[in-house]
Amino acid sequence: MKHSRQLSVILCVLVWAGLSSTRATGVQMNIPPGSYAKTIGKTALADPSGTTHTRQDVAGKVVVAIFSAPNMTQGGQQEKWSDLLSTQPASKLPDKVALVLVEDMTQAGMFKGMALDSMKKQFTPHSRPFLILDQNGDVFKKFGVSKNKTEILIYDKTGKLRDVETNLADQSTTLQRIKSITADLE
């Protein structure tokens, strides 16, 4: 009986410590129901220059991935979140966090050619966010991101999915969540 109580106390302390370490800022990570990729996996993705990138390029880093489409409905959203998370002093993520923009080119519509040309001209190997092109929509399917929507997925240093931001309308709350979660994961 005594050993049973001790074991219960130890388990409670371990559970509490685990919960408090992931919620040190009071922000609970959220993964809504759906088929979101639980890990980054081994998918090879190309940037606008045609260079292929893998999980190894972000190994050991927290990854914030903005999934979007270069079209009329999502173009403004992706530009806003890219700017907020990469250049705005008050909301910029630290450089040690890998910030990636994944563009679903199947959703570009009749502007696909213009969008690709613009991306190739603006892209550099040090672009932030780092631009990755999903030419056939397979990456969006694999990661479980909805079509015609901008979503932000956060993966920890081991490549495990830790948070999904689907409601980007409340900019202040979403920014606070992203900053707190990435700080906790660092």
N, C-alpha and C positions, 0 to 999 in steps of 0.2 A: 504494500500500500504506500509506504513511504517513498519507494523508488518511483512509483507511478505518479505521485504528486511532483516529485523533483523533475521527472521527465516532462510533465505538463507545463511546469513553470519554465523550463528551458525552451520548450517548443514555443510557448507564448512570447518569450523574449526574442527568439529568433524571428518569428513572424513579425513582431512589432518593429524590430530593427530593419528588416527587409522593407516593410511598408514605409517607414520613416525615411529611409535612404532614397526611395524613388519619389517621395513626396515632400522633400525638404522645403520646397518653396510653397507647398500647399496646392500645387497644380497637379491634378490627376491626369495621367496619360490616358488617351482615348483611342481605341480601335473599334470603330463601328462594325456591326455585322456586315458580312460580305466576304468576298474572295480576295481580300488584299494579300499580297505576297508577304508571308511572315518573315522572310529573309531576302536579302538583296540577290542572292543566288550567283550564278556564274554566267549570266547573260553578257555577251559582248555587244557594245553599242558604239556607234560611230559619231564623231563630232562633225561639224560642217566641212572640215578639211578632208574628211574621209578616214582619219586616224581612228582606230578601234581602241576602246577602253573597256576594262573589266573591273571587277570587285577589287582586284589588287591595287588599282590606282587610288582607292580610298580606304585601304586597309588600315585599321587602327584609328579611324576618324569617325566622329558623329557625322551622319549624312542627312542633310535637309534637301529633299527633292521636290521641286515644284513641277507638277505634271500639268501640262496645258496644251493648247492648240493655237497655231498662228492663224486665227480667223477673226471675223468681225465681232463675234460674241465673247471670245476669250482673250483676244489680244490685249485689251486694256487691263484685264485682271493679271495676266502674266507679267506685263510691264510694271504694273504697280507693285506686285509682290517681289519681283526681281530687284527693283529699285530699293524698296523698303529694307530688304534683307541683305543687300550688298553694298549700298552707297550712303544711305541716310544715317548720319551720325547717331541719332537717338535709337535707331532700330537695327542697325547693321550687326550681323552675326560676326563673331570673331573669325579671323582667318583660319584658325585651326579646325573650324567646322567646314566640311565640304558642302558647298552650296551648288546644286545641280538643277538645271532647267531641262526637262525632258519634253520635247515638242512632238506631238502626234501629227505627222505630215499628211496623214490620210484625211484629216479634218480641215486642211488648208483651203480646200475648194479651188476655185478658179485662180486664186492668188498664190498657189503653191510655187510656181516658178519665180515670181517676184520675191516671195518670202525666202526661198532658198538663196537667191542671189544676194539679198540683203544680209542674211545670216553669214554667208561666206565672206562678205566684205567686212563685217563687223567683228567676226570671231578672231580671237587670238588664243594661243595655248594657255594664256593666263587669265582668260575672261572669267568674270565673276558676275553672275552665276556661270558655271561651266555648262556650255550648251551641248546637249545630246539629241540626236535626231532619231525618231521612231518612224522609219519610212513606210512601214506596212501595218502599223497599229498593234503588232504582236506584243510590244513591251507594255503598252497600256493594258492589254488583256491580261498579261502575265502578272502585272502588279495590281490588277483589280480596280483600276481607276475608270470612272464613268466617262463616257463620251460627252463632248461638248460641255465640259466642266473643268474648272481649275481646282486641283486638290494638292495639299502639301503633306508628304509622308516623311516621317522622321525615323531614321534607323540608328541604333547605337553603334558603338565601336566594333562590335562583333558582327554587325550586319543584320541584327534582329530588329524587326519592326516594333517601334515603341509608341508611336502616335500617328494619328491621321487627322488632318484638319480639312473638313469638308465644307464647313460654313464660314466663308471668308468675308461675309458681309460686315461683321463687327470687327473692324480693323484693329482697334485698340486691344480688345480682349484676345484676339488671335495672335497679335504680336507679343503680348505679355506671355501667353501660353508657350509660344515657340521659343522665346528667349529663356524662360524658366526651365522648360524641358531640356533644351540643349545644354544649359548650365548644369543641370542635375546629371546629365549623361556624361559630361566632361569629367 
